[in-house]
């Protein structure tokens, strides 16, 4: 009988040593070989800080947050170098229809650019039969897109959304030249420091006057040029630039010396000209 009790005790001790506390493995395993996928416990993720330089600059965006993985692994990223010799023409695309007019707006320095958000939803474009409503526009210095390997002094992006959630961005290159009165109210209200709140622009702005007279465009499929670098964006880059004076360009550059993402590989994509 004594031997039997000793045997039972030994079995119980052995079982206790081999039993793992529930979820113990999950708490200690923190990653896999698959990018963007973690097993085990879910870490607490805070919004990732990104910038245009140093350890949080464009070459590191894809490593800062799982939501930014497209910046690193995406195959249809923007901006691109537009080589005129590689442009193809297509009868399938229709000339872009731009329905811009007078609008009221708010302005903000969001830490990455000067962004102007509209207070109404009237301005829109028609892109191959689909309507995209203008939500906001912002600026980059120098330009993000290149033409034959050359950056313009700045670039203006008009960001549009369709009712089904698609994004279309109209890009306008800006070269040094004559003073541009169309941006006078924006430049006079441009916050030099990052602000959490928007500031209401006095009066109204004429959106149509911010565009070149010739609206001939270049099209391709790309992405947002800031994190999360989401793909599936329809890009329309106007072939003709607008001008700003050197003083206007310098005023923006004093706030954002460099807020452009370098060009990305074109891959198998086609760049189409109207």
N, C-alpha and C positions, 0 to 999 in steps of 0.2 A: 504493500500500500504506500509506504514512504517513497519508494522508487517511482511509483506512478505519479505522485504529487510533484516530485522534482521534475519529472518529464514535462508535466503540464506547464510548470513555471518557466522552464527553458523555452518552450514553444511560444508562450506569451511574450517573453522578453525579445525573442527573435522577430516576432510580428511587429512589435512596437518600433523596433529599429528600422524596419523596412517600410513602414507606412509613412507617406508624405502628407504633410498638411495640405488641404485643398488649396489649389491655385498657387502653390509655392513656386512651381516652375514658371507659371505665367508672370509672376512678380519679378523674376530674375532674368527672364529672356527679354531682350530689348530690341532685337532687330533681325533681319533676314538679308539674304543676298539680293533680293528684289527691290529695286529703287522705289521709295515711296510707300513701302508696305512694312508695317511693324506687327509683330506677334506679341502676345502677352499683354501686359498692362498698358493702358493708353496714357501717354504722357500729357501733362497739362501744357497746352500750346498757347503762347501769347503772340499777339500780332508781331510779325517779323519786321524789323526796321530795314529798309533798303535805301540805297543812295546811288550816286553816279561815280563814286570813287572808293578806293581802298577795299577793305574786307567785305563791304556790303555793296560794292559796285557791280556793274552788269555781268562781269565774268563769274560772279559768285551768287547771283540771284537764285539760281536753281538749287543751291545748297542751303538757303536760308529758311525755307519752309516747304512742307509737302505741297502746299497749294501753288508753289512756284515752279514745280518740276517741268512744266512746259518750257520754261526759259532755258532749260538745260537739254531736255530730250526732245523737244518739239522739232518737227521736220518742215513746218511752214511758218517760220518766224519772220517778224518784221523788225526793223526796216531792211531794205535791200539796196544794192547798187543797181540802178536801172541802166543797162547798156543799150544804147539806141540800136546798135547793130543786131541785137538779139530780139528786138520787138517784132511781134507778129500782129497782123491785122486780122480782124474777124468781122464778118457781116452779121454775126449772131448778137453782138452787143449793140445796144441803142445808145445814142448820145445822152449823157446825164442831163436830167432836168432839175434845175435848182430854183426853188421857190423860197427865196430869202426876201426879207423886207426890213421894216423897222421893228425893233424889239426893246423891251426893258430887261435889265439884267443885273446880276450880282457878281462881284469880283472877289477872288480869294487867292492868297499865297498859301498853297497847301504844303509847302516845304519841298516840292518837286518841280513846280511850275506856277505860272500865273494862269488861273482858270477862271473863265467867265461862264456862268450858268444862266440860262434864260428863265424868265419868270412866266413865260407862256409857251404853248406848244404849237405855235403856228408855223414857224419855218420848217421846211422839209425838202427832201430831194426825192426824185423818182429814179430808181436804179433798175433798169431792165424790167420795168413793170411793177416793181415793189416800192412801197412808200416807206421812207425812213425819216423819222422826226429828229430834228436837231435838239440835243440835250445840253451840250456844252462845247466850248472850244478853248484851246490852250496853246502854248508856244514852247518851242525847243530852240536851244542855242548851243552849237550850230545846228544845221538841219540834220535830221535823222536819215532821210533818203539821200542817196547820192545819184547824180547823173554822170555817167561815164567816169565814175571814181571820184567825182568832185562834190564836196558839200557846199550847200548854199550858206549864207550867213545865219539864217534862221528858218524855221518851218512852223506853219500854223496848221493845227489839226482841228477840224470840225467833226465831232463825234455824234453819230446818229444811231437811233434804235428803231427797229420795226416792231409792230404789234406782237409778232411771234418771237421776240427776244433776240433777233439777229442784229449784228453790229456792222455799220459801214462808216469808214473814216475817210473824209475828204482832206487830202494833204495839199497845202499851198506853200511853195518855196518862196523865200524872201531874200532878195539881194539888196546890197547897199546901193542907194540911189537918192531919189528925191524924198523929202519929208512926206509921210502918208497921213493926211488929215483924218482918214477913216478911223484911226486908232487913237486919236487925240484924247478922248474922254477916258479911255482905258489906261493910257500911259500916265495921265495926270492923277489917276486914282490907284495906281499900282502899289500894293503894300510891299515895303522893302523887307519886312520880317514875316515869318510864318504866322498865320492866324488860324484859329479854330472856327471863327465866325466869318461869314461873308459880309461884304460891304456893298450896299446898294449904289449902283452907278447913277450919277445925276443925269436926268434926261433920258434919251433913248440912243440906241446905236443903229447904224445902217449896215446890216450884214452884207447886203449885196455889194456895197462899195468896198468891201474887204477882198473881193475877188478880182482876178484879171478879166479883161473884156472877152478874151478868147478862152472858152471853157473846154477846149480839146483835152482829153484825159488819157491816162495810162492806168490799166487795171491789172490787179493780180490778187490772189488769195493769200492772206497772211494772218497776222496776230496783233494783239495789243503790243505796244512797244514798252510797256511798263509791267511789272509784276501784277497779275499772275501770268502774263504773256499768253493769255487764252487765244487759241487758234479759231479759225472759222470766221475771220474778219474780212469783209470785202473792202479792199483798198482802192481808192480813186485818187491818183496823184495828178494834179493839173500840170499840163505840159508847159504852161507859161507862168513865170514867177510874177510876184508883185515886188514893189520896192518900199524900203524904209530908209530914212536918213541914217547916217552913221551915229548921230546923237541918239536917235531912237534905239538903235541896236545896242549902243553902249549902255544906255539906261537899263535895258533888260539884262545885259551881260554883267552889270555891276551886282545884280541880285543873284543871277544864275550864270556863273562863268562857263559852266559846261553841264547841260542837262539833256544830253542826247545818248541814245543807245547805239553802239556801233552796228554796222550793217551785218546781216546774217546770211548764211549760205542760201542760194536760190534753190538748189536741189533740182528736182524734176519739174518744178513749176514753170508755167508759161506766163510771160508778161505781154499783155495785149494792148495795142493802141487802137483808138477809135478809127 
